[in-house]
Amino acid sequence: MSDSLDFPLAPNAVDRRFQRRLLERMSAELNDAATAATEVSYLTDVFFSFELPASDARSFNAILAFGFGNRASGSSASPMPLAGPVNAAIAEAVFGLWRRNPLPVYAQWEVAQVLAAKYPQMNGMVWSLSPPVVAPNGSVSSPSLDAVVSAATALASASALGKVAVVSHRDLAKLAIQTARAHGLDAWAAESLRLPLDYDLQARQTPYRQRELFLVYALFLQLGNLRAELIAREYPNG
């Protein structure tokens, strides 16, 4: 039987062949099969695994929504950013999940703004997190994923939040779930919930304008998280 990667093949067969070849190549490059096996496991997860850990939509206790960029206001008198169409799509996904299961919603500021304006039936069940910060010179900075999760856990502890459904842009969701779990949250995607995948060419932050740019940025962040996790595991005392 040929060992080529001609399609169609069952996904697990492709994965096995791909990982074997990647391991062979890295073993040769490093001249160290044991280290290569460890590194391949890391690289496979970061670079080649985009599937989200998901759970039944009815099993959650809270919703945690992360924004995805924003738009410049276009006004020096009112420099606070606008939510933009991608965050409006995230808010729509949040509402779709909430309508099936009306849970407390902890939403990054951009998403919370849309929810408040568009879905009044959610009033009293949405907590807005981490608005952008406008400096005296008019420059705007947005919070990190860590800051958003910290803002949520400042309102309710991990145990109080319980099992959390993470809702965001599809390309950010894996990183958002990883970040929430690093803070001790029982975080998952909701099964069968379609997350937005569109990009906004008018986004204020350049990585959020095009998918090929954002994926490089997201991979960089995942590698940074992996580095921090490995250092903490190997040297917990510094």
C-alpha positions in Angstrom: 0.0 0.0 0.0 1.3 3.4 -0.9 2.4 5.7 2.0 1.4 8.8 0.0 -0.9 11.4 1.5 -3.4 11.3 -1.4 -6.9 12.1 -0.5 -9.5 11.0 0.5 -8.2 9.4 3.7 -9.8 9.0 7.1 -8.8 12.0 9.2 -7.2 9.8 11.8 -5.1 8.1 9.1 -3.9 11.5 7.9 -3.1 12.5 11.4 -1.1 9.4 12.1 0.9 9.7 8.9 1.4 13.4 9.3 2.6 13.1 12.9 4.9 10.2 12.0 6.5 12.2 9.3 6.8 15.3 11.5 8.4 13.2 14.2 10.9 11.7 11.7 11.9 15.1 10.4 12.3 16.7 13.8 14.2 13.7 15.1 16.6 14.0 12.3 16.9 17.8 12.7 17.5 17.6 16.4 19.3 14.3 16.4 17.3 13.5 19.5 14.2 11.3 19.1 13.0 11.7 22.7 13.1 15.5 22.7 11.5 15.5 19.2 8.6 13.4 20.4 7.9 16.0 23.2 8.2 18.9 20.8 6.0 17.3 18.2 3.2 16.9 20.7 3.4 20.7 21.5 3.6 21.7 17.9 0.7 19.5 16.9 -1.5 21.0 19.5 -0.6 24.7 18.8 -0.2 24.6 15.0 -2.5 21.8 13.7 -5.3 21.4 16.2 -8.1 24.0 16.0 -10.9 21.9 17.4 -12.6 23.3 20.4 -13.3 21.3 23.6 -17.1 21.4 23.6 -19.9 20.4 26.0 -23.7 20.3 25.8 -25.2 23.8 25.7 -27.6 22.8 28.5 -24.8 21.9 30.9 -23.5 25.4 31.6 -23.9 27.7 34.6 -22.7 31.0 33.0 -21.6 32.5 29.7 -18.2 34.2 29.3 -18.0 36.3 26.1 -14.8 37.7 24.7 -14.7 40.6 22.2 -12.7 40.5 19.0 -11.2 43.9 18.2 -13.3 47.1 17.7 -13.5 50.1 15.5 -12.1 53.6 16.0 -14.8 56.1 16.9 -13.6 58.6 14.3 -14.2 61.4 16.8 -11.6 63.1 18.9 -14.3 64.5 21.2 -15.5 60.9 21.9 -12.6 58.5 21.3 -14.1 55.5 22.9 -14.1 52.7 20.3 -17.2 51.3 18.6 -18.0 47.7 19.0 -18.1 47.0 15.2 -19.7 44.2 13.2 -17.7 41.3 14.5 -18.6 42.0 18.1 -22.2 42.4 17.0 -22.0 38.9 15.5 -20.5 37.6 18.8 -23.3 39.2 20.7 -25.8 37.5 18.4 -24.1 34.1 19.2 -24.3 34.9 22.9 -28.0 35.7 22.6 -28.6 32.5 20.6 -27.1 30.5 23.5 -28.8 32.6 26.2 -32.2 32.1 24.6 -31.8 28.4 24.9 -30.5 28.6 28.4 -30.9 32.0 30.1 -27.7 32.1 32.2 -25.7 35.0 33.7 -23.5 36.6 31.0 -20.1 38.1 31.7 -19.2 39.9 28.5 -16.2 42.0 27.4 -17.3 45.6 27.0 -17.7 45.6 23.2 -20.0 42.6 23.3 -21.9 43.9 26.3 -22.6 47.2 24.5 -24.3 45.4 21.7 -26.3 43.1 24.0 -27.5 46.1 26.0 -28.6 47.9 22.9 -30.1 45.1 20.9 -31.4 42.6 23.4 -33.3 44.4 26.2 -34.7 41.0 27.4 -31.3 40.3 28.8 -31.2 43.4 31.0 -30.1 42.5 34.5 -28.3 39.3 33.4 -25.3 40.9 31.6 -22.2 42.1 33.3 -19.8 44.3 31.2 -16.1 43.6 31.6 -12.9 45.5 30.8 -13.7 48.5 28.7 -10.9 49.9 26.5 -8.8 52.5 28.2 -8.5 56.0 26.6 -5.3 57.8 27.6 -5.1 61.6 27.9 -3.5 61.8 24.5 -6.4 60.0 23.0 -4.7 56.7 22.4 -6.8 53.6 23.1 -5.6 50.3 24.6 -7.7 47.2 24.9 -7.5 44.6 27.7 -5.8 41.2 27.3 -7.6 37.9 27.6 -6.2 37.5 31.1 -7.6 40.9 32.1 -11.0 40.0 30.8 -11.0 36.7 32.8 -9.7 38.4 35.9 -12.5 41.0 35.6 -15.0 38.1 35.5 -13.6 36.3 38.5 -13.5 39.6 40.4 -17.3 39.6 40.1 -17.8 35.9 40.8 -15.3 33.3 41.8 -14.5 30.3 39.7 -16.6 28.1 41.9 -19.5 30.5 41.7 -19.3 30.7 37.9 -19.3 27.0 37.7 -19.2 25.5 34.2 -18.6 28.3 31.7 -19.5 28.6 28.0 -16.9 30.6 26.2 -18.3 32.6 23.3 -16.1 34.6 21.0 -14.8 34.7 17.4 -14.0 31.2 16.2 -10.3 31.9 15.7 -10.0 33.3 19.2 -12.1 30.7 21.0 -9.4 28.1 21.6 -7.0 30.7 23.1 -9.9 32.2 25.2 -10.8 28.7 26.6 -7.1 28.0 27.4 -6.8 31.4 29.2 -10.0 30.8 31.2 -8.9 27.4 32.2 -5.5 28.8 33.3 -7.5 31.0 35.7 -9.2 27.9 37.2 -12.5 28.1 35.2 -14.2 25.1 33.9 -14.4 26.5 30.4 -15.8 25.0 27.2 -17.3 25.9 23.9 -21.0 25.1 23.6 -21.8 22.3 21.2 -23.7 23.2 18.0 -23.2 26.9 18.6 -21.9 28.6 15.5 -19.2 31.2 16.3 -18.5 34.1 13.8 -15.6 33.8 11.5 -15.8 37.1 9.6 -13.1 39.7 9.9 -13.4 43.5 9.8 -11.1 45.4 7.5 -11.9 48.5 9.5 -10.8 47.0 12.8 -8.8 49.4 14.9 -6.1 46.7 15.7 -4.3 45.5 12.6 -4.1 41.7 13.5 -7.9 41.7 13.7 -8.4 42.8 10.1 -7.4 39.6 8.2 -7.4 36.0 9.1 -3.8 35.2 8.0 -2.6 38.0 10.3 -4.6 37.0 13.3 -3.7 33.4 13.1 0.0 34.2 13.4 -0.8 36.5 16.3 -2.9 33.8 18.0 -0.2 31.1 17.5 2.3 33.5 19.0 0.1 33.9 22.1 -0.5 30.1 22.4 3.3 29.5 22.3 3.7 32.2 25.0 1.2 30.4 27.2 2.8 27.1 26.6 6.2 28.5 27.5 4.8 29.9 30.8 3.1 26.7 31.6 6.2 24.6 31.0 8.4 26.9 33.1 5.9 26.8 35.9 5.7 23.0 35.8 9.4 22.4 35.6 10.5 25.2 38.0 7.5 25.9 40.3 9.8 27.7 42.8 11.6 29.8 40.2 
